[in-house]
Amino acid sequence: MIGGKAILLLDDGTYFEGKAGGLIGTTSGEICFNTGMTGYQEIFTDPSYYGQVLVATNVHIGNYGTKDEDAESESVQISGLICKNFTDLYSRPLADQGIQKYFEDNSIVCIYGLDTRAIVRHIRSKGAMNCIISSEELDVDKLKEKLAKVPNMEGLELASKVSTKEMYSLGDDEAKYNVAVMDFGTKKNILRNLVSRGCKVDVYPADTAAEDIIEKKYDGFFLSNGPGDPSSMDYAIETVKVLMKEKKPMFGICLGHQLLALANNIPTYKMHHGHRGINHPVKNLISGKGEITSQNHGFSVDAVVIEKASDRVEVTHRNLNDDTIEGIRIKGTKAFSVQYHPEAAPGPHDSRYLFNEFVDSLS
């Protein structure tokens, strides 16, 4: 029932009292925040958020309802939601339903009525940490006991939990190009961008052996976004190494970017609080142009090691806020990747050209 009491408890002992929305229950995960002003359903259904509790900095959540075609995966992926205003009254005539039933159907616990600005400032100061939300257990000491058992995101392998369980295909059988997509938690709009550019895509489970893909003679390989710590994915790193030996075009986004780096002996690290939003400025170092980008990541590629490996790896994009690595290209190959999300959904379309570059390289 909307409006009952709920508690948010952080790993450092800080807690907030608010109101309950969505499913009455208890949920936990790593707390993070997204600064996007729109597109909440696409954000909720992005598999890269699996295992995380989201703080929505946009004041209004639920005001335009939900619609099935706006989802970026088959279900809500966040572990829970923290927001200022949570309303089941929506103004969009084309919406399928309100957010309360949507959360109930997807078993998502929400706490609202909080000062999300204060929570974001706390995360920016103290860093990402685990948290727990409950609208059924209101004893803070008991919640502390439960929270102590929640695993840390660092070292956590989650891609296999959100990946497809069986290979499936999209696009025209007579399409000009055939692309193998490694699904570590891919968003639907990534696949739409490939199909709309004349590709048939075969989407493979994250743990598919490289040999099973190579025998199909694809024109190129795509490495998707996804959740968790990339350094824990030994199986995927090895797959990327083997696929690279085919010397065919390869494009990675977000987690796929990190896996491409790891496969080329460039380590990743856990960021203090990550990048999540739809207005992050990035500079394309090749063209000199700036891009406003959609981002969602809590790990990044080691810039110091990349500088030492400049004979093998070229940095193609940099974040203009903190100078972190946003894109790389492996020299002597057709393999490249970006840390941000050119497919957006939600977000600007400044970076859609990257799909064109990938498809052009398939020729």
VEXTORLO-634276 format. One line per field, with one value per residue (C-alpha): x, y, z; residue number from 1; residue in one letter. Coordinates in nm, 4 decimals, always signed. Layout:
px	c(X;...)
py	c(Y;...)
pz	c(Z;...)
resi	c(NUM;...)
resn	c(A;...)
***
This chain:
px	c(+0.0000;+0.1381;+0.2164;+0.3046;+0.6301;+0.9598;+1.3260;+1.6423;+1.9621;+2.3114;+2.6188;+2.7802;+2.4876;+2.3088;+1.9360;+1.6312;+1.2599;+1.0193;+0.7044;+0.6490;+0.5763;+0.5672;+0.5860;+0.5704;+0.8903;+1.2673;+1.5392;+1.9100;+2.2045;+2.4632;+2.3202;+2.3755;+2.2171;+2.1067;+2.0806;+1.8556;+1.5461;+1.3413;+1.3294;+1.2777;+1.1306;+1.4239;+1.6578;+1.4693;+1.4866;+1.8538;+2.0249;+2.3391;+2.1497;+2.1004;+2.1960;+2.1710;+1.9309;+1.8679;+1.8322;+1.6356;+1.7429;+1.4510;+1.1811;+0.8843;+0.8652;+0.5481;+0.3997;+0.3817;+0.3092;+0.4704;+0.4460;+0.5700;+0.7490;+0.9645;+1.1322;+1.4971;+1.4689;+1.1980;+1.1678;+1.2684;+1.6366;+1.6969;+1.6810;+1.4855;+1.4026;+1.4638;+1.2917;+1.1333;+0.7839;+0.6255;+0.2845;+0.0443;-0.1421;-0.0121;-0.0919;+0.0182;-0.2876;-0.0765;+0.0568;-0.0301;-0.0478;+0.0633;+0.3925;+0.2498;+0.1092;+0.4174;+0.6390;+0.4090;+0.4117;+0.7928;+0.8351;+1.0151;+1.0314;+1.0365;+1.0894;+0.9859;+0.9356;+1.3106;+1.5523;+1.7312;+1.9700;+2.1007;+2.1382;+2.3283;+2.5594;+2.6256;+2.7135;+2.9356;+3.1193;+3.1383;+3.1308;+2.9128;+2.8062;+2.5441;+2.2026;+1.8742;+1.5141;+1.2278;+0.8583;+0.7961;+1.0832;+1.1199;+1.3711;+1.7005;+1.9125;+1.7523;+1.8034;+2.1726;+2.2028;+2.0481;+2.2569;+2.5801;+2.5099;+2.4764;+2.7800;+2.9897;+2.9689;+3.3479;+3.4336;+3.0700;+2.9895;+2.6354;+2.6294;+2.5363;+2.2249;+2.0807;+2.2068;+1.9769;+1.9661;+1.9358;+2.0606;+1.8034;+1.8084;+1.6756;+1.6725;+1.6242;+1.7725;+1.8786;+2.0508;+2.3815;+2.5762;+2.5635;+2.6799;+2.7292;+2.6212;+2.7669;+2.4822;+2.6207;+2.2996;+2.2251;+1.9681;+1.7036;+1.7955;+2.1470;+1.9996;+1.7547;+2.0441;+2.2290;+1.9224;+1.8201;+2.1626;+2.1269;+2.2510;+2.1053;+2.2099;+2.2458;+2.2386;+2.4386;+2.4397;+2.7308;+2.9061;+2.8948;+3.2282;+3.4127;+3.4571;+3.0801;+3.0565;+3.3575;+3.2281;+2.9289;+3.1574;+3.0167;+3.1110;+3.1769;+3.1330;+2.9542;+3.0206;+2.7238;+2.6744;+2.5893;+2.6180;+2.8839;+3.2611;+3.4239;+3.7442;+3.5444;+3.4453;+3.7397;+3.5216;+3.4206;+3.7717;+3.8994;+3.6161;+3.7099;+4.0747;+3.9829;+3.7382;+4.0014;+4.2279;+3.9727;+4.0795;+3.7226;+3.5471;+3.4557;+3.2539;+3.2033;+2.9773;+3.0139;+3.0879;+3.1889;+3.4378;+3.5852;+3.6114;+3.7928;+4.0410;+4.0896;+4.1411;+4.4286;+4.5857;+4.4420;+4.2920;+3.9699;+3.8923;+3.5887;+3.4976;+3.4184;+3.0552;+3.0330;+2.8715;+2.4961;+2.2886;+2.2131;+2.4220;+2.7850;+3.0272;+3.2795;+3.5466;+3.6177;+3.9976;+4.0012;+3.7571;+3.8001;+3.4228;+3.2311;+2.9426;+2.6700;+2.6333;+2.4179;+2.6169;+2.5686;+2.8812;+3.0550;+3.3837;+3.6372;+3.9472;+4.2861;+4.4205;+4.7737;+4.8240;+4.6772;+4.9363;+5.2093;+5.0460;+5.0123;+5.1954;+4.9008;+4.5973;+4.4766;+4.2528;+3.9758;+3.7417;+3.7809;+3.5295;+3.5422;+3.4364;+3.7046;+3.9267;+3.8417;+3.8765;+3.5590;+3.6772;+3.9642;+4.0785;+4.3153;+4.5897;+4.6383;+4.2827;+3.9228;+3.8325;+3.7057;+3.4794;+3.3229;+3.2396;+2.9183;+2.5908;+2.5614;+2.2236;+2.0976;+1.7361;+1.7137;+1.9507;+2.0894;+2.1766;+2.5166;+2.7032;+2.4889;+2.7646;+2.9568;+2.7080;+2.7689;+3.1439;+3.1041;+2.8744;+3.1015;+3.3931;+3.2030;+3.2440)
py	c(+0.0000;+0.3417;+0.5710;+0.3368;+0.3756;+0.2577;+0.2683;+0.3185;+0.2105;+0.2627;+0.0515;+0.3329;+0.3405;+0.6413;+0.5871;+0.7698;+0.7321;+0.7644;+0.6263;+0.2880;+0.2412;-0.0616;-0.4034;-0.4183;-0.6005;-0.5751;-0.5348;-0.4598;-0.3903;-0.1273;+0.2243;+0.4440;+0.7531;+0.8550;+1.2231;+1.1777;+1.3964;+1.1541;+0.7920;+0.6278;+0.3053;+0.2559;+0.3111;+0.0655;-0.2066;-0.1641;-0.4951;-0.3022;-0.1977;-0.5559;-0.5808;-0.2062;+0.0175;+0.3327;+0.6888;+0.8873;+1.2509;+1.3573;+1.4733;+1.3081;+0.9304;+0.7741;+1.0912;+0.9486;+0.5874;+0.2856;+0.1309;-0.2114;-0.0881;+0.1475;-0.1400;-0.2155;-0.5773;-0.8235;-0.7055;-0.4385;-0.4878;-0.2515;-0.4062;-0.1138;+0.2545;+0.5646;+0.8839;+1.2120;+1.1879;+0.8529;+0.8907;+0.6426;+0.9248;+0.9632;+1.1969;+0.9958;+0.8551;+0.5841;+0.4428;+0.0791;+0.1171;+0.3175;+0.2634;+0.1111;-0.1972;-0.2086;-0.2334;-0.4841;-0.7021;-0.6875;-0.7285;-0.3958;-0.2233;+0.1575;+0.4242;+0.7812;+1.1155;+1.1486;+1.4336;+1.2673;+1.5629;+1.4893;+1.1190;+1.1933;+1.4356;+1.1634;+0.9063;+1.1560;+1.2201;+0.8704;+0.6642;+0.3792;+0.1369;-0.1261;-0.0338;-0.1923;-0.0720;-0.2202;-0.1462;-0.4603;-0.4547;-0.1147;-0.2089;-0.0489;-0.2924;-0.5914;-0.4266;-0.3782;-0.7542;-0.8233;-0.5592;-0.7091;-1.0217;-0.8392;-0.9079;-0.6188;-0.5316;-0.5481;-0.9024;-0.9884;-1.1676;-1.0788;-1.0911;-1.4591;-1.3782;-1.1361;-1.2919;-1.4823;-1.8548;-1.9548;-1.8038;-1.6047;-1.4048;-1.0670;-0.9093;-1.0237;-1.3595;-1.1890;-0.9021;-0.7843;-0.8603;-1.1261;-1.0184;-1.2299;-1.0461;-1.1575;-1.0885;-0.9830;-0.7887;-0.6207;-0.3461;-0.3826;-0.0532;-0.1764;-0.4623;-0.2271;-0.0029;-0.2964;-0.4396;-0.0984;-0.0726;-0.3917;-0.6517;-0.9842;-1.0464;-1.3762;-1.3070;-1.5564;-1.6414;-1.4843;-1.8163;-1.9393;-2.0881;-1.8797;-2.1857;-2.2271;-1.8706;-1.8799;-2.1806;-1.9724;-1.7395;-1.4042;-1.0723;-0.9193;-0.9465;-0.7228;-0.7156;-0.5848;-0.3847;-0.5589;-0.5571;-0.6550;-0.6481;-0.7147;-0.8464;-1.1382;-1.2574;-1.4796;-1.6822;-1.3729;-1.2274;-1.5525;-1.5526;-1.2007;-1.3030;-1.5953;-1.3919;-1.1234;-1.3804;-1.3956;-1.0404;-0.9357;-0.6123;-0.6004;-0.3337;-0.3160;-0.0962;-0.0353;-0.3790;-0.4900;-0.2006;-0.3126;-0.6744;-0.5662;-0.3771;-0.6725;-0.9077;-0.6793;-0.6744;-0.3362;-0.3664;-0.2121;-0.0602;+0.0217;+0.3882;+0.6004;+0.6487;+0.5869;+0.7704;+0.7422;+0.9919;+1.1269;+1.4455;+1.3359;+1.5288;+1.3225;+1.4359;+1.2328;+1.2603;+1.1559;+1.4161;+1.6730;+1.6970;+1.6895;+1.4503;+1.4572;+1.0951;+0.8497;+0.6594;+0.3837;+0.2309;+0.1857;+0.0435;+0.2042;+0.1200;+0.2007;+0.5164;+0.4805;+0.1335;+0.2426;+0.5199;+0.2584;+0.0443;+0.3206;+0.1038;-0.1393;+0.0606;+0.4016;+0.6125;+0.7531;+0.9214;+1.0964;+1.2133;+1.5921;+1.5923;+1.3657;+1.2644;+0.8939;+0.6657;+0.6630;+0.4846;+0.2740;+0.1151;-0.1816;-0.0922;-0.3207;-0.4582;-0.3572;-0.3777;-0.0689;+0.0158;+0.2944;+0.3165;+0.5116;+0.4165;+0.5417;+0.3690;+0.5939;+0.4990;+0.7284;+1.0006;+1.2044;+1.0659;+1.2366;+0.9049;+0.6973;+0.7380;+0.4611;+0.2045;+0.3384;+0.3024;-0.0564;-0.1527;+0.0207;-0.1863;-0.5090;-0.4584)
pz	c(+0.0000;-0.0950;+0.1971;+0.4847;+0.6767;+0.5283;+0.6315;+0.4253;+0.6017;+0.4595;+0.5312;+0.7302;+0.9744;+0.8233;+0.7935;+0.6623;+0.7331;+0.4426;+0.2867;+0.1223;-0.2462;-0.4719;-0.3062;+0.0719;+0.1654;+0.2085;-0.0529;-0.0577;-0.2869;-0.3688;-0.3620;-0.6692;-0.8221;-1.1702;-1.2626;-1.5692;-1.5789;-1.7880;-1.9022;-1.5642;-1.7072;-1.9451;-1.6488;-1.4250;-1.6933;-1.7874;-1.6899;-1.5938;-1.2777;-1.1571;-0.7885;-0.7257;-0.5369;-0.7387;-0.6141;-0.8743;-0.8536;-1.0742;-0.8344;-1.0088;-1.0580;-1.2003;-1.3479;-1.7022;-1.6065;-1.7729;-2.1181;-2.2225;-2.5334;-2.3243;-2.1394;-2.2187;-2.0974;-2.0008;-1.6400;-1.3898;-1.3043;-1.0110;-0.6643;-0.5241;-0.5720;-0.3598;-0.4729;-0.3675;-0.5207;-0.6161;-0.7789;-0.9309;-1.1093;-1.4634;-1.7515;-2.0578;-2.2408;-2.4103;-2.0813;-2.0075;-1.6299;-1.3276;-1.1536;-0.8352;-1.0087;-1.2321;-0.9236;-0.7576;-1.0710;-1.0757;-0.6964;-0.6506;-0.3113;-0.3071;-0.0429;-0.1212;+0.0475;+0.1080;+0.0438;-0.2466;-0.2775;+0.0726;-0.0097;-0.3319;-0.1504;+0.1061;-0.1638;-0.3456;-0.0193;+0.1291;-0.1917;-0.3134;-0.0399;+0.0290;+0.1621;+0.2620;+0.2217;+0.4179;+0.4545;+0.6634;+0.9168;+1.0821;+1.3541;+1.2488;+1.4541;+1.2812;+0.9431;+1.0283;+1.0819;+0.7412;+0.5689;+0.7044;+0.4968;+0.1615;-0.0647;-0.1963;-0.5657;-0.6002;-0.7078;-0.7827;-1.1117;-1.2174;-1.5979;-1.6035;-1.3977;-1.6544;-1.9794;-2.2115;-2.1363;-2.5020;-2.8266;-3.0233;-3.3454;-3.4606;-3.8043;-4.1614;-4.2604;-4.5844;-4.4037;-4.5445;-4.2250;-3.9543;-3.6087;-3.2977;-2.9819;-2.6489;-2.4077;-2.0705;-2.0048;-2.3348;-2.3736;-2.6426;-2.8048;-2.8787;-3.0789;-3.2533;-3.3590;-3.5143;-3.6904;-3.8292;-3.9930;-4.1926;-3.9475;-3.8464;-3.4873;-3.3057;-2.9320;-2.7247;-2.3529;-2.1662;-2.1063;-2.4676;-2.5769;-2.8362;-3.0568;-3.0877;-3.2189;-3.4488;-3.6412;-3.7597;-3.9631;-3.8451;-4.0008;-3.6606;-3.2839;-3.0346;-2.6574;-2.4597;-2.1439;-1.8174;-1.4360;-1.1862;-1.1590;-1.4998;-1.3395;-1.1944;-1.5444;-1.6364;-1.8730;-2.0726;-2.0812;-2.2303;-2.4862;-2.5988;-2.6328;-2.8568;-3.0674;-3.1229;-3.2877;-3.5714;-3.6641;-3.7356;-3.6316;-3.2618;-3.0778;-2.7023;-2.4892;-2.1133;-1.9594;-2.3098;-2.3151;-1.9841;-2.1015;-2.4186;-2.2005;-1.9635;-2.2594;-2.3609;-2.0137;-1.9110;-1.5593;-1.4298;-1.0912;-0.8765;-0.8981;-0.5933;-0.6933;-1.0688;-1.3596;-1.4135;-1.6068;-1.9528;-1.9656;-1.9202;-2.1455;-2.3422;-2.5875;-2.9008;-2.9181;-3.2847;-3.4194;-3.1423;-3.1012;-2.7752;-2.7076;-2.4440;-2.3392;-2.1482;-1.8856;-1.6309;-1.4811;-1.1459;-1.2802;-1.5103;-1.7149;-1.5596;-1.7279;-1.5891;-1.7355;-2.0693;-2.0949;-2.0546;-2.3241;-2.5846;-2.8372;-2.8256;-2.7133;-2.8315;-2.6090;-2.8300;-2.5804;-2.2442;-1.9856;-1.9591;-1.5935;-1.4463;-1.7422;-1.7054;-2.0076;-2.2197;-2.5334;-2.6678;-2.9916;-3.0098;-3.2559;-3.5525;-3.5193;-3.5892;-3.2197;-3.0369;-2.7451;-2.5401;-2.1718;-2.2270;-2.4011;-2.7626;-2.7944;-2.5090;-2.4174;-2.2379;-2.3470;-2.6358;-2.9797;-3.0126;-3.0205;-3.2579;-3.5192;-3.3395;-3.4692;-3.8198;-3.7718;-3.6566;-3.9444;-4.1966;-4.0667;-4.1411;-4.5175)
resi	c(1;2;3;4;5;6;7;8;9;10;11;12;13;14;15;16;17;18;19;20;21;22;23;24;25;26;27;28;29;30;31;32;33;34;35;36;37;38;39;40;41;42;43;44;45;46;47;48;49;50;51;52;53;54;55;56;57;58;59;60;61;62;63;64;65;66;67;68;69;70;71;72;73;74;75;76;77;78;79;80;81;82;83;84;85;86;87;88;89;90;91;92;93;94;95;96;97;98;99;100;101;102;103;104;105;106;107;108;109;110;111;112;113;114;115;116;117;118;119;120;121;122;123;124;125;126;127;128;129;130;131;132;133;134;135;136;137;138;139;140;141;142;143;144;145;146;147;148;149;150;151;152;153;154;155;156;157;158;159;160;161;162;163;164;165;166;167;168;169;170;171;172;173;174;175;176;177;178;179;180;181;182;183;184;185;186;187;188;189;190;191;192;193;194;195;196;197;198;199;200;201;202;203;204;205;206;207;208;209;210;211;212;213;214;215;216;217;218;219;220;221;222;223;224;225;226;227;228;229;230;231;232;233;234;235;236;237;238;239;240;241;242;243;244;245;246;247;248;249;250;251;252;253;254;255;256;257;258;259;260;261;262;263;264;265;266;267;268;269;270;271;272;273;274;275;276;277;278;279;280;281;282;283;284;285;286;287;288;289;290;291;292;293;294;295;296;297;298;299;300;301;302;303;304;305;306;307;308;309;310;311;312;313;314;315;316;317;318;319;320;321;322;323;324;325;326;327;328;329;330;331;332;333;334;335;336;337;338;339;340;341;342;343;344;345;346;347;348;349;350;351;352;353;354;355;356;357;358;359;360;361;362;363)
resn	c(M;I;G;G;K;A;I;L;L;L;D;D;G;T;Y;F;E;G;K;A;G;G;L;I;G;T;T;S;G;E;I;C;F;N;T;G;M;T;G;Y;Q;E;I;F;T;D;P;S;Y;Y;G;Q;V;L;V;A;T;N;V;H;I;G;N;Y;G;T;K;D;E;D;A;E;S;E;S;V;Q;I;S;G;L;I;C;K;N;F;T;D;L;Y;S;R;P;L;A;D;Q;G;I;Q;K;Y;F;E;D;N;S;I;V;C;I;Y;G;L;D;T;R;A;I;V;R;H;I;R;S;K;G;A;M;N;C;I;I;S;S;E;E;L;D;V;D;K;L;K;E;K;L;A;K;V;P;N;M;E;G;L;E;L;A;S;K;V;S;T;K;E;M;Y;S;L;G;D;D;E;A;K;Y;N;V;A;V;M;D;F;G;T;K;K;N;I;L;R;N;L;V;S;R;G;C;K;V;D;V;Y;P;A;D;T;A;A;E;D;I;I;E;K;K;Y;D;G;F;F;L;S;N;G;P;G;D;P;S;S;M;D;Y;A;I;E;T;V;K;V;L;M;K;E;K;K;P;M;F;G;I;C;L;G;H;Q;L;L;A;L;A;N;N;I;P;T;Y;K;M;H;H;G;H;R;G;I;N;H;P;V;K;N;L;I;S;G;K;G;E;I;T;S;Q;N;H;G;F;S;V;D;A;V;V;I;E;K;A;S;D;R;V;E;V;T;H;R;N;L;N;D;D;T;I;E;G;I;R;I;K;G;T;K;A;F;S;V;Q;Y;H;P;E;A;A;P;G;P;H;D;S;R;Y;L;F;N;E;F;V;D;S;L;S)
***
